[in-house]
Amino acid sequence: MYRHLVKRGGAGRALAGQFLHAGTSVGANLEEAQGSPSKVDFIARTTIALKEAREAHYWLRLFERCRLGDLALISPLCREAGEIVAILTTSVKNAKSNVDR
C-alpha cells in the first residue's frame, strides 16, 4: 500500500509515511506484548497496538474517501483493518477483565 501511494504522488505520497508507521507499529507492539513479563505490561502493549491499528484504519478510510489510491486495493485493506481493530478491542477488554478478577 505504501509503495502504491508513493508511486501515485500527491497527497497520498505525503500521507503514506503516516500509514506505514501506524501499520508497522501494530505488529511490533503485539510482538512486544507476547513477551510481556506481566499482565499489566501485556495490556499496555496491546492497548498501544490497538491505538496504532485505529490510526492505520483512519488513514485507509481517508485514502478511500479521498480516492488517493486504487479503491480495489484500499477497500479490502480498510475492511481488514476494521477487523483487526475489533479483535484487538476484544483482546484488551478480555485481558483487563482477567486482571480485575
One Martini backbone bead per residue (centre of mass of N, CA, C, O) as a GRO file, in nm:
protein
  101
    1MET     BB    1   0.059   0.062  -0.022
    2TYR     BB    2   0.289   0.257   0.006
    3ARG     BB    3   0.400   0.230  -0.284
    4HIS     BB    4   0.142   0.316  -0.424
    5LEU     BB    5   0.128   0.605  -0.304
    6VAL     BB    6   0.404   0.705  -0.395
    7LYS     BB    7   0.361   0.665  -0.704
    8ARG     BB    8   0.110   0.866  -0.723
    9GLY     BB    9   0.137   1.088  -0.534
   10GLY     BB   10   0.081   1.354  -0.364
   11ALA     BB   11  -0.102   1.314  -0.086
   12GLY     BB   12  -0.040   1.013  -0.059
   13ARG     BB   13   0.263   1.050  -0.026
   14ALA     BB   14   0.250   1.230   0.232
   15LEU     BB   15   0.077   0.993   0.402
   16ALA     BB   16   0.225   0.716   0.386
   17GLY     BB   17   0.408   0.730   0.640
   18GLN     BB   18   0.186   0.725   0.851
   19PHE     BB   19   0.076   0.448   0.774
   20LEU     BB   20   0.337   0.284   0.806
   21HIS     BB   21   0.383   0.338   1.103
   22ALA     BB   22   0.115   0.230   1.216
   23GLY     BB   23   0.112  -0.055   1.085
   24THR     BB   24   0.394  -0.155   1.206
   25SER     BB   25   0.331  -0.105   1.511
   26VAL     BB   26   0.137  -0.327   1.569
   27GLY     BB   27   0.328  -0.573   1.547
   28ALA     BB   28   0.546  -0.476   1.745
   29ASN     BB   29   0.359  -0.458   1.997
   30LEU     BB   30   0.262  -0.754   1.991
   31GLU     BB   31   0.538  -0.878   2.026
   32GLU     BB   32   0.590  -0.747   2.301
   33ALA     BB   33   0.340  -0.866   2.444
   34GLN     BB   34   0.430  -1.168   2.432
   35GLY     BB   35   0.692  -1.080   2.631
   36SER     BB   36   0.552  -1.018   2.881
   37PRO     BB   37   0.592  -1.015   3.238
   38SER     BB   38   0.290  -0.899   3.243
   39LYS     BB   39  -0.037  -0.816   3.230
   40VAL     BB   40  -0.002  -0.509   3.230
   41ASP     BB   41   0.197  -0.500   2.993
   42PHE     BB   42   0.020  -0.642   2.790
   43ILE     BB   43  -0.204  -0.428   2.791
   44ALA     BB   44  -0.034  -0.186   2.711
   45ARG     BB   45   0.069  -0.298   2.436
   46THR     BB   46  -0.211  -0.365   2.315
   47THR     BB   47  -0.319  -0.077   2.332
   48ILE     BB   48  -0.115   0.043   2.138
   49ALA     BB   49  -0.192  -0.135   1.899
   50LEU     BB   50  -0.481  -0.032   1.884
   51LYS     BB   51  -0.417   0.263   1.825
   52GLU     BB   52  -0.259   0.202   1.561
   53ALA     BB   53  -0.492   0.059   1.416
   54ARG     BB   54  -0.679   0.301   1.414
   55GLU     BB   55  -0.492   0.479   1.248
   56ALA     BB   56  -0.468   0.301   0.999
   57HIS     BB   57  -0.773   0.302   0.945
   58TYR     BB   58  -0.797   0.601   0.900
   59TRP     BB   59  -0.613   0.623   0.653
   60LEU     BB   60  -0.776   0.432   0.475
   61ARG     BB   61  -1.037   0.595   0.480
   62LEU     BB   62  -0.912   0.845   0.356
   63PHE     BB   63  -0.812   0.721   0.092
   64GLU     BB   64  -1.091   0.629   0.004
   65ARG     BB   65  -1.259   0.900   0.019
   66CYS     BB   66  -1.022   1.060  -0.157
   67ARG     BB   67  -0.897   0.889  -0.377
   68LEU     BB   68  -0.561   0.813  -0.337
   69GLY     BB   69  -0.635   0.531  -0.469
   70ASP     BB   70  -0.693   0.209  -0.523
   71LEU     BB   71  -0.990   0.068  -0.431
   72ALA     BB   72  -0.916  -0.237  -0.475
   73LEU     BB   73  -0.693  -0.206  -0.249
   74ILE     BB   74  -0.816  -0.042  -0.006
   75SER     BB   75  -1.089  -0.171   0.085
   76PRO     BB   76  -0.985  -0.445   0.202
   77LEU     BB   77  -0.793  -0.311   0.407
   78CYS     BB   78  -1.010  -0.159   0.562
   79ARG     BB   79  -1.166  -0.404   0.659
   80GLU     BB   80  -0.929  -0.545   0.801
   81ALA     BB   81  -0.867  -0.317   1.000
   82GLY     BB   82  -1.141  -0.334   1.141
   83GLU     BB   83  -1.096  -0.625   1.243
   84ILE     BB   84  -0.844  -0.569   1.410
   85VAL     BB   85  -0.973  -0.370   1.601
   86ALA     BB   86  -1.183  -0.569   1.715
   87ILE     BB   87  -0.984  -0.779   1.825
   88LEU     BB   88  -0.820  -0.587   2.012
   89THR     BB   89  -1.053  -0.491   2.182
   90THR     BB   90  -1.121  -0.770   2.297
   91SER     BB   91  -0.844  -0.832   2.416
   92VAL     BB   92  -0.833  -0.599   2.616
   93LYS     BB   93  -1.094  -0.656   2.768
   94ASN     BB   94  -1.020  -0.943   2.861
   95ALA     BB   95  -0.758  -0.875   3.009
   96LYS     BB   96  -0.884  -0.679   3.211
   97SER     BB   97  -1.089  -0.881   3.336
   98ASN     BB   98  -0.865  -1.082   3.438
   99VAL     BB   99  -0.725  -0.880   3.635
  100ASP     BB  100  -0.987  -0.807   3.813
  101ARG     BB  101  -1.020  -1.108   3.944
   0.00000   0.00000   0.00000
